[in-house]
Amino acid sequence: MIRLEQVSVSFQAPGGAPVRAVHEVSLEVARGETLCLLGASGCGKTTTLRLVNRLRSPSAGRVLVDGADVAAADPIALRRSMGYVIQAGGLFPHLTVRENVGLLCELEGWDAARTRARVDELLELVSLAPREFAERYPSELSGGQRQRVGVARALALDPPILLLDEPFGALDPITRRELQHEFTQLTRRIEKTILLVSHDLTEAFRLADRVALMDAGQIVQLGTRAELESAPATPYVTRFLEGFVDA
Amino acid sequence: MRSQLALLASVALLCGAARSAAPPMPQDATEGTFVIGSKTFTESRLLGEIVAQLVTARTDLAVEHRSGLGGTLICWEALLAGEIDLYPEYTGTAWAVVLQEPGAVSDPLRAFLRVQSESRRRFDAEWLAPFGFQNSYALALREDHAEALGVATISELARVSADLRAGFSVEYLNREDGWPGLRDAYGLAFTSVRGLEHALAYEALGAGELDVIDAYTTDAKLRRFGLRTLRDDRGFYPPYHAAPVLRGETLRERPELRPLFAELAYAIDEEAMIAMNHAVEVQDRGFEEVAREFLVEAELLSAAEIADAAPTRDARQVDWLRLLGEHLYLTFVAVLLAALIAIPLGVWITRHAAAERLALGLFSAVQTVPSLALLAFLIAVPGLGLSPRSAILALTLYAVLPILRNTFTGLSTVAPEVLDAAKGLGLTERQVLMRIQLPLAARTILAGVRTATVISIGVATLAAFIGAGGLGEPIVTGLYLNDVRLILSGAIPAALLALVADKGLALVERRLTPRGLR
């Protein structure tokens, strides 16, 4: 379970004026729930996501995972308890698919056979035949295949939480659609608490149980699709839902 | 002397990559050994050899002759640092280069006494009585031409200069104690004055393309080409008397050396010096043989005493394998050390922006220090001296920058999303470095090592200047002996070595690059 309490992030811009990237954001992602941080670029959604695995630290407020403040946690153990997927996969170009997916297992001291079996299992899970893909390098994969490897890598240690930052943002519409579909199938099977960042309304509603629409570092409205559509909190929500906000 | 700069320029060209050098094996100055230094050119080496044989035969001292030290600064620093006990020097050179005083005293005795007292007072270096000849700048004409014109002095030349064509070495053209000063002092006005490489000037004069050139008074080529040097009747040129310079400490410990060197005082006149230079450069005779012959003829040594003298290695003999081995050793150790310094430093400065500017700036600055100056500085450092250590350290200092720069570039150009993913997945800082950043930067770092290696192979020819060996030895010896075969026997292997190293390391680079990055 992820819980943000009145979290703010501000920093000093090179020019001098303090910038408020995130302002008093509170939210909760229940166990097994998928929540999407939705908004136009620069709204603070990625910064909010990165607070959870301590790639960023809040200037004010608390971030709790399973009731414990992450500020007190060991960042390495914390991050290994959460899968992390970013746009275009962020695969390590000098490692094969097998090495990419199995890296964390190896660092955790798993023996080779166990790592190997786990990688095969994960590749099957993301619909990549191990015999065909395991020994390839990222440069030898299509964009969609890379993204699948990125997801498999994030699942390596079977973490209870997944953080996904625009996971399908760099794909063509057809591949994206396909992966979104597979992803919903997958999440039904693996039962994860998922925090997702997207700028795409369709994607947010398709993948997430609830959506937090953000603007200028604040949450404008948090709720299910039905709640947002039936009772938009502000005119901005209406405009966003109608597609008038250039995401 | 003056030809040092010209020499450096030629060698730099020959070696392609960098600067260069000449002769014999290293090892530290042993306690109790009387070490004689000499510069790279024939005359200095001959004087060193004469002194070496004399001291060997007439004292119980163990003598070592380190010939081919690269120029005045190296010799002088080596003397002050106690790396050598003696070397032959010229008063005019010491005045300009060592004492660094403006102007000059034209009276030879006053000049000598002034240099002597200043060296003693400021550096505890002792000038003993001159050998007896000067090696100065002069103007030279073909003997038959000079005869026809009826000129024996520069004043006489000035009267007919309007009909003559002059060709001077570039340095002489621009030195205040060279052409500009001479022109004003004598009112010379040639039809044309051109700058050209000194070695070529003799040929041009012989071919009748030129009428007047600048020359060194003891140059063997004067005789070879049948030239007449004109008397400097107004005393324009500063005196360039050759004399042995010793460490004051050595003389105090070995007072018996004074009377011995007194026997050498004024023992070599200009004619004798020219004849000896001629014997080596034109007749291809060995340094040792020519020096011994002089000592016997001057009755400084008897045939019996000569028998005791240790044989010296012939400078023309090229022990190719030894030189290659030394060269490889110098280069390998230097590049290895440079990598051991540069790669960790490169990692560190990637995380500290201020240190980055400082380190890159510092090693860029080192790169601009001329090699000879760097060597002169290093041999004065206790513990380094005239050993291969100085050469290796100099090479290392030059090799750091390409590796450092490439390490920094390689690490800082790793894609940010890759680093973000690595960190976000829970790799420790060390794991990010070792598993992600360094492997991704490996190709760039290796390219830096390759550059450093190729540069070092070129610069290592310079090690010969401090007697640290390597393929530079035959190059400089060859330049002074006018022996193209000798020059090429050093330059070609050095060039081939650089090529092989470049290709070989390129191959290693490819092999070490994972398929995913090719």
Chai-1 contact restraints between the chains, C-beta under 6 A:
chainA,res_idxA,chainB,res_idxB,connection_type,confidence,min_distance_angstrom,max_distance_angstrom,comment,restraint_id
A,N53,B,G424,contact,1.0,0.0,6.0,A-B,restraint_1
A,L55,B,G424,contact,1.0,0.0,6.0,A-B,restraint_2
A,I76,B,G426,contact,1.0,0.0,6.0,A-B,restraint_3
A,I76,B,T428,contact,1.0,0.0,6.0,A-B,restraint_4
A,R79,B,G426,contact,1.0,0.0,6.0,A-B,restraint_5
A,R80,B,G426,contact,1.0,0.0,6.0,A-B,restraint_6
A,Y84,B,G424,contact,1.0,0.0,6.0,A-B,restraint_7
A,Y84,B,L425,contact,1.0,0.0,6.0,A-B,restraint_8
A,I86,B,E417,contact,1.0,0.0,6.0,A-B,restraint_9
A,I86,B,A421,contact,1.0,0.0,6.0,A-B,restraint_10
A,G90,B,E417,contact,1.0,0.0,6.0,A-B,restraint_11
A,G90,B,V418,contact,1.0,0.0,6.0,A-B,restraint_12
A,G90,B,A421,contact,1.0,0.0,6.0,A-B,restraint_13
A,F92,B,I436,contact,1.0,0.0,6.0,A-B,restraint_14
A,P93,B,G516,contact,1.0,0.0,6.0,A-B,restraint_15
A,H94,B,P439,contact,1.0,0.0,6.0,A-B,restraint_16
A,H94,B,L440,contact,1.0,0.0,6.0,A-B,restraint_17
A,H94,B,P514,contact,1.0,0.0,6.0,A-B,restraint_18
A,H94,B,G516,contact,1.0,0.0,6.0,A-B,restraint_19
A,H94,B,L517,contact,1.0,0.0,6.0,A-B,restraint_20
A,Y137,B,R515,contact,1.0,0.0,6.0,A-B,restraint_21
A,Y137,B,G516,contact,1.0,0.0,6.0,A-B,restraint_22
A,S139,B,G516,contact,1.0,0.0,6.0,A-B,restraint_23
